[in-house]
Amino acid sequence: MSTKKTFYVVTFTDPQDGEVKTLKAKTIYDSPLGIGFVQISDFIFESSLLVVNPQAEDLAKRFKDTKSLHISLYSILTIEEVGEDHEGLALKKDRSTLHVLPTPHGAK
């Protein structure tokens, strides 16, 4: 019987620059810092890809010596649990359209 190996894809807003970033990790726990934080550890950085992702390389450099990351719940956008053979979502026919309406004058 094979063991199912899963990992987590965490999408969060980086408190340093406000950009949305994605990080892969093997473990996620409640943080000992308190109920407002999540502890992310055992990071996964793919080095065998043919396509270079500058954001992934920057995250790998930033967290290379980090044992665990304690991040605020308010910064986390999504946490997705996936398997090693996860290929992402592939739609046969994308029928969606996106309409962006102009912001009314005076609205913030």
C-alpha positions in Angstrom: 0.0 0.0 0.0 1.6 3.3 -1.1 1.5 6.3 1.2 -0.1 9.4 -0.2 2.4 12.3 -0.2 0.7 15.7 -0.1 2.0 19.2 0.2 0.4 22.6 0.6 0.3 25.6 -1.7 0.0 28.7 0.3 -1.0 32.0 -1.4 -0.5 35.0 0.8 0.1 38.8 0.7 3.7 39.5 1.6 3.8 42.0 4.4 7.1 43.4 3.2 6.0 44.6 -0.2 2.3 43.9 -0.4 2.6 41.6 -3.4 0.7 38.3 -3.6 3.1 35.3 -3.5 2.8 31.5 -3.6 4.8 29.2 -1.4 4.9 25.4 -1.3 5.4 23.6 2.0 5.1 20.1 3.4 3.8 21.1 6.9 1.4 23.7 8.2 0.5 24.0 11.9 -1.1 26.4 14.4 1.6 28.8 15.4 2.9 28.9 19.0 2.9 32.7 18.6 -0.9 32.8 19.1 -4.2 32.2 17.4 -3.7 34.8 14.8 -0.8 33.0 13.1 -0.1 29.9 11.1 3.3 28.1 11.1 4.6 27.0 7.7 7.7 24.8 7.4 9.5 22.3 5.2 9.4 24.5 2.1 9.5 23.0 -1.3 11.4 24.8 -4.1 11.5 23.1 -7.5 14.9 23.3 -9.2 14.3 20.9 -12.0 11.9 23.0 -14.0 12.8 24.0 -17.6 10.9 27.3 -17.3 12.5 29.8 -14.9 10.1 31.6 -12.5 11.8 34.7 -11.1 9.3 35.0 -8.2 9.9 31.3 -7.2 13.7 31.9 -7.3 13.4 35.0 -5.1 11.3 33.1 -2.6 13.9 30.3 -2.6 16.7 32.7 -1.8 14.7 34.5 0.8 13.6 31.4 2.7 16.7 29.2 2.1 17.8 29.4 5.8 14.3 29.8 7.3 13.3 26.9 9.5 9.6 28.0 9.7 7.5 31.0 8.7 4.9 32.3 11.1 2.4 34.3 9.1 -0.7 36.2 10.1 -4.1 34.7 9.2 -5.0 38.0 7.7 -2.2 37.7 5.1 -3.2 34.3 3.9 -5.5 34.2 0.9 -5.7 30.4 0.2 -4.2 27.1 1.4 -4.5 24.3 -1.0 -3.6 20.7 -0.2 -2.4 18.8 -3.3 -0.5 15.6 -4.2 2.9 15.3 -5.8 1.3 14.5 -9.2 -0.9 17.6 -9.1 -0.9 19.2 -12.6 -3.2 22.1 -11.8 -6.5 22.9 -13.4 -6.8 22.5 -17.1 -10.1 23.6 -18.7 -11.1 22.2 -22.1 -13.1 25.2 -23.1 -12.8 28.5 -21.1 -16.0 30.3 -21.8 -15.5 33.0 -19.1 -15.2 36.6 -19.9 -14.0 39.4 -17.7 -15.6 42.8 -17.9 -13.9 45.7 -16.1 -16.1 48.7 -15.4 -14.6 52.1 -15.0 -14.5 53.5 -11.5 -17.1 56.3 -11.1 -15.6 59.7 -10.5 -15.3 60.5 -6.8 -15.3 56.8 -5.7 -12.3 55.5 -3.8 
